[in-house]
Amino acid sequence: MLTNKNIVIGVTGGVAVYKVLDVISRLKKLSANINVIMTKSAVKFVQPLSFQSLSQNYVVTDMFDEPKTWDVEHISLAQKADLFVIAPATANIIGKVANGIADDMLSTTVMATKAPVLIAPAMNTNMYVNPIVQRNIKILKGFGYNFIDPASGRLACGDYGIGKLASPEDIVEEIIKVFEEPLKKSLRNKKVLITAGPTQEAIDPIRYITNHSSGKMGYSLAAAARDRGADVTLVSGPTNIEKPRGVEVIDVITAKDMYEAVLKHFDESHIIIKAAAVADYKPKEISKDKIKKGDTDLNIELSRNPDILLELGRMKKDKILVGFAAETKDLIENAKSKINRKNLDFIIANNISQSGAGFKEETNIVSIIDSLGNIEKYDKMKKEEVSNIILDKVQDLIKLKE
């Protein structure tokens, strides 16, 4: 969900600063990119090195530090952010932002960002309920800033009441919601057709030709597209995977079955993603009875199955068409050839001989190549993460076509 999301975290002074280390640790485990800005007061509680070690990025603490890049640093971070978080947020920083005061790196950067801003206040109870602080919070909410309400309990000063920084779990949950909400609507009113799994071609009533595809990649794509609000049809070869909730699943066996099901739903679909591993060949003749083992070798004559993706490429028009290329050698060359021959918008290529990238794995290692030949390579990641990267690229194409 947070793969490659850029989150800038502003840390202000308070005893709760140490809790933000846990927040960053959790976000990194969700594959987010983190940049940290600390105020001079925050540095008094926790050293920047701790945040730098966890975020794996240089921590900004001063407007007048020697710049680490040639960018104007506060503008660069403001533009980079997909989300801006201030935690813990003191009454001071809330008041500054509410009243347009930009006198340090944090207040300057948050003023310059167009990203959503999420603020997690932490302060003494009497300060939090002070009418001036509440007015400032109301002003910021009116400008579209989001707040995570503080918790109640024993405060560092010994008082009891509201003002404790929300727990790291709650802060991370709210961060995830910020990214989830637009996703729930991003493919609304779009019909998505996905194929998954292997196909089976009978030799006799007992034996068949197939491959090692588990269907996990296609099923993951179907669930991810559903979560983005799409109307999803999944054409699936035989698998042992539980059918995804809220998705129309059409079960097929042979390549011909899949071909017919896909063509039946092609016209109504806006986006087609062919993740199935379709058998290229089938026995020319299927024995009605079990073929008995003899004393000599058995020769089975094979004939070609229909090339589903090739046919869809011919019919494509203004639809978005995405394919997969599972290879064992010459990965990029073979994938590029497939893009051109089959009229694809982009293709996901993986070398199934690599550990962590083969069939039945929970992970994948992919290269995504577009119709212009641009290549983006990704390290090993969960198939759910690959699915969201693919759908992000689909959404980018939709925007270009609109």
N, C-alpha and C positions, 0 to 999 in steps of 0.2 A: 504493500500500500504506500509506503514512503520511499520506495526505491528512487534514488537520484533526486529526491525533493530537497531543495535548499532552504534550510531553516536557520534564520539568524536569531540568536538568543541574547537579549540584553539583560545583564545581571546588575542589580543595584544593591546598595548596602543593607545588610540585615543578617540576623543570626541564621535565617533560613537559607542563606546562600549555599550551604553545603548540600542541601536537598537537590539543587539544580544539577549537581554532578550525577546524581542518580537518573534524573530526567534525560540528560545527554547520553548516558550509557544505554538507556532503554531505546532512545531514538536511533542510536548507531546500530543497535541490533536489528532495527527495522530498516536498515540500509539508507537512512537519511544522511545528507551532507549537512554538517553543523559548523557555523561560524559564531563566535562569541565576542560580545562587546561588554567590557566590565567598567563600571564607574570607579572613581578613585576610592569611594567608600567601600565598594564590594571587595576591592583588593585587600582591604584591612582585615577581612574575615577569612578569605580563601585566596591563596596565591594563584596567579594566572596559569602557572605551569600545570596545575591539576586539571584545569579546563582544557588547556592545550593538549595534554596527554590523551584525554578522553575524546575530544572533538577531532584530533589529528589535524588541526588547523591553527595557525597563528592567532593569538588572542589580542584584540585591540583594546587598549586601556587609556589612550590619550590622543586628543586631536592633533597634538604636535609631535607625536612620535615620528621618527624617521620612517618614511613610507617603505613598505615591503614590496610594492609593485609601483608601476608608473601610473596606475589609476588614481583618481581622486577617491580616497578610500571610502569615505562615508557614502558617496554617490554609488560607487561600485558595489558595496554591500547592499545598499537600498535597492538597486536594480536586480541584484542577484537573487534576492529573497523571494521564495514562493510563499513564505509565511514568516512573520516577525513576532517573536514572543518576548515579553518582558516578565521575568520571574527571578527573584521576588520583586514586585513593583512597590516601591515606597510611596508615601503620600507626596513626596517631593517630585518624583518623576511623573506621577499622574498629574500633579498640578502644572508642571512645566509643559507637558504635551497639550493639556487642555487649554492652556493659555498662550500657546505658540512660542514658548521660550526654547531656544536651541543654543545652549551654551556649553555643551560637551559632546563627545563623540556619539553617545547613545541618543540623546535628544535630537541631535542634528540628523542622524541616520534615520530614525523613525519618522521624522518630519518629511524626509525625502523619499520614503518608500511608497509604492502603490500596492504593495502586497497586503493581504489581510493582517491585522494586528490582534494578537491575543495577549491580554494582560492578566497576570495572577498577583493580586495585591497581598501584602503581608505587612502588618503593623499592629501597634497597640489598639485595643478595642476602642478606647475613647477617640483615638485619631481616626479610626475607620468610620465610626458613626458621626464624626464631626460634620456638620452641615456643609462646610466648605469642601471637604473631601468628597462627600456624596454629590455635591453639585458638579464637581469636576468629573466624577465618574459618569454622571448623567449626560454631561456635555459630550464626552468621548463616545458614549453609547449612541448619542444622536448623530455622530459623524461615522457610525458604522464600526467602531472598535468593539471587539468582543472581550468579555471578562469571565474569568473563572472565579467564582465566589470563594472567599477564604473559609477555612474551617473554624469551628469553635473548639475551645479547650483551654488548657493551661498555657499561657504565653511565657516567653522567655523572661519577661519582667516580673513574673509571679502572678499577674492578674489572670482571671478566668473570663472567657468571652470570645466573641468572634474576632478574627484577625490572623489566625494561623495560616501560613501558606498551605494551599491545597496539596494533597499527597502527590508524589511523583506519578503514581498510577493514574490519578484523576487528571493531572496535567497532560500526560501522554494521550490519554483517552480523548480529551478535548482537542488535542492537536490532530489526532487521526480523524475526528469528526469534521474538522475544517476541510480536509482533503476528500473525505467521503461524500459530503453533501453535494458538491458539484458533479461528482462521478455518478450519483444516482440519477442525474438528469441528462448526462452528457450524450447518451445514445437513445434517449426517449424518442419515440415515433420512428425508430429505425428497425427494420427487419434484418436479422443477421442469420445467415445459413452457415453452419459449421459441420464439417465431417470429422469423424474420429475413429480410431481403432483399426484393426486389420480387416481384410475380407478373407473369405474361405472359398476355395474352389474344389468341389468334390472330385475324387478319383473313383471311388466306389462308395457304397453305403456306409463305410467305416472310416475311410481315409480321405484326407484332403490336403491341398496346398495352402499354406498361409505364411505369416511372418511373425516376428516377435513383438509387434506393436501392442501396447497395453491400452491405448486410448487415453492415457492420463493427460496428455497435452491438450487434446481436443476438448475433453470434459472440463479442464481448467479454463479454457477459453470460453466455453459456453457459460460457466458460472460467472466469470468476470464480466462478460457482455450483459448477462442478466442483471448483475449488480449495478450496471451503468444505465439501466432502464430500457434496454433493448428487448424486442420481441424475438426470442431465440428459438430456432429450429435446429436440432442436433441429429444428424444422420449418422448412426453408429453401427459399425461392425460388431461382431461378438466380443464382449469384454466382461470382466468381473467387477466393474465399477458401479457403485450405486448411482442411479439416475439423478442428475441435479434437479433440485426443487425449482419449480417455476419455468421449466424449459420443456418444450415439446420434443420428445425423443422418438425418432423413427428407427426401429431396429431392422437391419438388413444383414444378409449373409454374404452374397457374392458381389463382385464388382459390377455386374449387370444390375443387380438390385439397387446398389448405391447410385449408379448412373441414372436409373429411372427415377429414384426418389429425389435426387438433386435437381434434375431437369424439371420435375413436377413443381418444385418450390422456387426455381430460379427467377422467374419473372417477377414474383412478388418481393424478392429480396433486394435490399440495398447494398449489403456487404456479404461477400462469400469468402470464407476462410477454409481452405482445403488442408486439414491436418491429418487426414486418414492416410494409412499406408496401404494403398490398393494393390492387390496382386496384378502384376502386368500380364501374366499368362494364366491360362486354364487348360485342363486336359481337353483335347479335341473330342474325345469320346468318354462318357462316364459309364462305367460298368454297372449294370443293374444288380449284380451280385458281387459279393466279396471276391476280390482277386486272390486266388490261392497261391501260396508260395510254391514255386517250381524249382527245378534243378538248374535253370538258366537265368540270366539277367532279364529284368523287365524293362522294356522301353515304353515310355509314355510320350506320345506326340502332343505337343502343346500348341495352342493358338492364342493370338493376342486378345487381350481384353480391351474394351473401349477406353480411350484416354480421356477421363472425365475432365481434367483440368484444361486440356487442349481444346475440348469442345466448348467449355465455358469461356475461354479466352476469345473464341470466334464470335460468341454471342454477347460479349461483355457490354458494349455500349458505354453508358456512364456509370456503371456499377463499379464498386471497389472489389478487386479480386486479389486475394493473397494466397500464396502457396508455400509449401514446405519442401525442402530438399534434404533427405537423409543420405549421406554419402560415407564412403570409407577412404576415398582419396580424391585429389583434385577438387576439393570442396567448392572453392570460389568459382573456378572455371565452369564446373557443371551447373552450379546454381545460376550463374549469369546466363548461360545458354538456355536454361529453363525459363527464365524471365522473358527473354526475347521470343522464344518459340511459342510460349503460352499466354503472352500478352498480360503479364501480371503487373500490378502496381508495386509490389515488393514481395520478397521471398525470405523465408527464415531457413537458413542453412545450418546443419549440424553434422559433425563427424561422429557417427555412432560408435566408432572404435575407441573414442576417448572415454576415460573413466568419468562417470557422472553425466554423460551426454547421451547414452544409449537408450534403447527401448526399456520400458519397465522401471526406469529410474524416477526418483522424485525430483531430480534436478535436470538442468539442461545447460549446455554451453553453445551459444548460437552466434551467428553472424547474420545481420539483417542487411539485405542489399536491395536498393530501390531500382526503378526502371532507368535511372540515369547512370547507374553503376556505382553510386555512393555506397560505401560499406561501413557499418558500425559493428564492432565486435564486443561481445559481452562475456565476462567471466562466468564461472559456474554459479547458478542461482536456482532457486526453487521455480518450478513450472508456473506457479501462481504469479511470481514476479515477471517471468517472461511474458505471460498472458497480458499483464497490464502494460508492459512496454509495447507489445504489438497493438493493443487497442488504443494506446496514446497516439501511435503513428497513424492508425486508421482515422482517428479524430482530426489529426492534422490535415489529412487528405480531404476529409469532409469540408473543413474550413476553406481549403483552397478551391474546392469545387463550388462553394456557395457564392 
